[in-house]
Amino acid sequence: MDVVILCGGLGTRLREETEFRPKPMVNIGARPILWHIMKVFASQGHRNFVLALGYKGEMIKDYFLNYEAMNNDITIELGKPEKAQLHSCHEECGWKITLASTGEKALKGARLKKVEKYVKSDSFLLTYGDGVADVDLEKLAAFHKSHGKMVTLTGVNPASRFGELKLEGDRVARFNEKPAGPGASKDGYINGGYMVMNRAIFDRLTEDDSCDLEYGPLEALAEEGQLMVYRHHGFWACMDTLRDTEYLNKLWAEGRAGWKVW
């Protein structure tokens, strides 16, 4: 399946880093978190990426346009740039990446709609540019196919800073992305990204910058019984604050990166 990654947000809660770069380009170890997310998908056979860019998207374009030069050994002859020779040494061969500018102010639904023309598969994977997990994508895709509904979310725990999914079995009865608050259940599930969507989702979206994804479209699908949840009990973490960034870097440095499935 094609993989769409939403890379356009401002990342205001991580202003220490995002004042200078888009959140997906904030490093875990020596690589941007976006690279880590893409490795999760690529290691499980999904290598066609569509990146929906927004805030400082030119930095993401620059990173991938120069990827070969920055991640391979090179032999050059000064004065003859056409004779530059790359000595392949990276493991990302075969990645196909579409870098799509979707506007600085567009909300997630609008960003997704604007990349519709680049999504070729009948169903596709969608995630955010700030969350890493060891989700078994084959099992996720099989679950999505088994129920025949339009969208499957990966539900993760805990619900501390985020809205909680109200579930009836494997169906999302209500989609609520508002902060859970101090009285929220600590056993609940949140939307951890790593979603599977049928192409029919595009009919629910517009290119108007005010078109959101969670507020509106997914809420409506929940009411219609078209939104399902795949429960993930493995590793999941998002880079929402500086503290999150430090935590993920600590795990990587200590060899305890739970999302490293490659």
C-alpha positions in Angstrom: 0.0 0.0 0.0 1.0 3.6 -0.5 2.0 5.4 2.7 0.8 9.0 3.3 2.6 10.9 6.1 1.2 14.2 7.4 4.3 16.5 7.7 2.8 20.0 7.7 2.0 21.0 11.3 3.6 23.8 13.2 4.6 21.7 16.3 3.9 24.6 18.7 4.4 22.4 21.8 7.9 21.7 20.6 8.8 25.3 19.9 12.4 24.8 21.1 13.0 22.7 18.0 10.3 23.7 15.6 11.2 27.3 15.5 14.1 26.2 13.3 12.8 23.1 11.5 9.5 21.2 10.9 8.7 18.7 13.6 9.3 15.6 11.3 12.9 16.8 10.9 13.7 16.8 14.7 16.3 14.1 15.2 16.2 10.9 17.1 19.9 10.0 17.2 21.5 11.2 14.0 18.3 10.9 11.9 15.0 12.8 11.7 12.0 11.2 13.3 10.5 11.1 9.8 13.2 8.7 8.7 12.5 6.4 11.7 8.8 6.4 10.8 9.5 5.6 7.1 11.9 2.8 8.2 9.1 1.2 10.1 6.9 1.0 7.0 9.7 0.2 4.5 11.0 -2.7 6.7 7.5 -4.3 6.3 7.3 -3.9 2.5 5.7 -0.5 2.1 8.1 1.8 0.3 5.9 4.2 -1.8 5.6 7.4 0.3 3.6 10.5 -0.1 4.7 13.3 2.2 2.1 16.0 2.7 4.3 19.1 3.5 3.5 22.4 5.0 5.5 24.4 7.6 9.1 24.6 6.5 8.5 21.8 4.0 11.4 23.0 1.9 13.7 21.5 4.6 12.2 18.0 4.1 12.5 18.4 0.3 16.2 19.4 0.7 16.9 16.4 3.0 15.6 13.9 0.4 16.9 15.7 -2.7 20.4 15.5 -1.1 19.9 12.1 0.5 22.1 10.1 -1.9 25.0 12.5 -1.6 24.7 12.8 2.2 24.3 9.0 2.9 26.8 7.5 0.4 30.5 7.7 -0.1 31.3 9.8 -3.1 34.3 10.1 -5.5 34.4 13.5 -7.3 36.7 15.1 -9.8 36.9 18.9 -9.2 35.8 20.8 -12.3 33.9 17.8 -13.6 30.7 17.5 -11.4 29.1 15.2 -14.0 31.7 12.6 -13.1 30.7 12.3 -9.4 30.5 8.6 -8.5 28.3 7.4 -5.7 29.4 4.3 -3.7 26.2 2.9 -2.4 26.2 2.2 1.3 22.8 3.0 2.6 19.8 0.6 3.0 17.0 2.8 1.7 17.3 1.7 -1.9 13.9 1.4 -3.5 12.1 4.1 -1.6 9.8 6.1 -3.8 9.0 9.5 -2.2 6.6 12.1 -3.5 7.1 15.4 -1.7 3.9 17.4 -2.0 3.5 21.0 -0.9 0.0 21.3 0.7 0.2 24.8 2.1 1.4 26.4 5.4 -2.1 26.7 6.9 -4.0 23.7 5.7 -5.5 21.3 8.3 -5.0 17.6 8.0 -8.1 16.8 5.9 -7.1 19.4 3.3 -3.6 18.1 3.2 -4.8 14.6 2.6 -7.2 15.6 -0.1 -4.5 17.6 -1.9 -2.3 14.5 -2.3 -5.1 12.3 -3.6 -3.7 12.3 -7.1 -0.5 10.7 -5.8 -2.2 7.8 -4.0 -2.5 4.9 -6.4 -3.5 2.0 -4.2 -7.2 1.2 -3.5 -6.5 1.4 0.2 -3.5 3.2 1.8 -1.7 3.7 5.1 -1.8 7.1 6.8 0.1 8.4 9.8 1.4 11.5 11.5 5.0 12.8 11.2 5.7 12.6 14.9 4.8 9.1 16.1 6.9 5.9 16.2 5.6 2.4 16.9 6.3 -1.3 16.3 2.9 -1.9 14.7 2.6 -5.2 12.7 1.4 -3.7 9.5 0.5 -7.0 7.9 -1.9 -7.8 10.8 -3.2 -4.2 10.7 -4.0 -4.5 7.0 -5.6 -8.0 7.4 -7.8 -6.6 10.2 -8.9 -3.7 8.0 -9.7 -6.0 5.1 -11.7 -8.4 7.4 -14.3 -5.8 8.6 -14.9 -4.0 5.3 -15.3 -0.6 6.8 -13.8 2.7 5.5 -11.1 3.5 8.1 -9.1 1.6 10.7 -7.3 3.5 13.4 -4.5 2.0 15.5 -5.6 2.4 19.1 -2.8 2.7 21.7 -2.6 3.4 25.4 -2.5 5.5 27.5 -5.0 8.4 27.1 -3.1 10.8 29.3 -2.8 14.0 27.2 -5.1 13.1 24.3 -8.7 12.4 23.5 -10.1 8.9 24.2 -11.8 6.6 21.7 -15.2 5.4 22.9 -15.3 1.8 21.8 -18.1 -0.8 21.3 -16.1 -4.0 20.5 -13.8 -3.2 17.7 -16.0 -0.3 16.4 -15.3 3.3 17.4 -18.7 4.5 18.7 -17.5 8.0 19.2 -14.4 9.9 18.0 -13.3 12.5 20.5 -10.0 14.2 20.1 -10.5 16.7 22.9 -8.1 16.5 25.9 -9.1 13.6 28.1 -8.8 15.6 31.4 -8.0 14.5 34.9 -11.1 12.3 35.2 -10.4 10.2 32.0 -10.0 6.5 32.2 -6.3 5.4 32.2 -7.3 2.2 30.5 -8.7 3.8 27.4 -7.3 4.0 23.8 -6.2 6.9 21.8 -5.7 7.3 18.1 -2.0 6.5 17.6 -1.9 7.1 13.8 -0.9 4.1 11.6 -4.3 4.1 10.0 -5.6 2.2 7.0 -8.1 4.1 4.8 -10.1 3.2 1.7 -10.0 5.7 -1.2 -13.6 6.5 -0.4 -12.3 8.8 2.4 -11.3 11.3 -0.3 -15.0 11.9 -1.0 -15.4 13.1 2.6 -12.7 15.8 2.3 -12.1 19.1 0.4 -9.0 21.0 -0.5 -10.3 24.0 1.6 -7.6 24.7 4.2 -10.2 24.6 7.0 -11.0 20.9 6.2 -9.8 18.9 9.2 -9.6 15.1 9.5 -10.3 14.2 13.1 -12.8 16.9 13.7 -15.6 16.3 11.2 -14.8 13.5 8.9 -13.7 10.8 11.4 -16.3 11.9 13.9 -19.0 11.4 11.2 -17.6 8.0 10.2 -17.7 6.9 13.8 -21.4 7.8 14.0 -22.0 5.9 10.7 -20.2 2.8 12.0 -17.4 3.1 9.4 -14.5 3.7 11.8 -12.8 0.7 13.4 -9.9 0.3 15.8 -7.0 -2.1 15.7 -5.7 -2.5 19.3 -1.9 -2.2 19.5 -0.3 -3.4 22.8 3.4 -3.0 21.7 5.6 0.1 21.7 4.2 3.5 20.7 5.4 7.0 21.5 5.0 10.5 20.0 7.3 13.5 19.9 5.0 16.1 21.2 7.2 18.0 23.6 10.9 18.5 24.4 10.6 16.0 27.1 9.3 13.4 24.6 12.3 14.2 22.3 14.7 13.6 25.1 13.0 10.4 26.1 13.1 9.0 22.5 16.8 10.0 22.1 17.6 8.3 25.4 15.9 5.0 24.2 17.8 5.2 20.9 21.2 5.9 22.6 20.7 3.0 25.0 19.6 0.5 22.3 16.1 0.3 23.7 14.2 1.8 20.8 11.0 -0.2 20.8 10.0 1.0 17.3 13.2 -0.3 15.7 11.8 -3.3 13.7 14.4 -3.2 10.9 
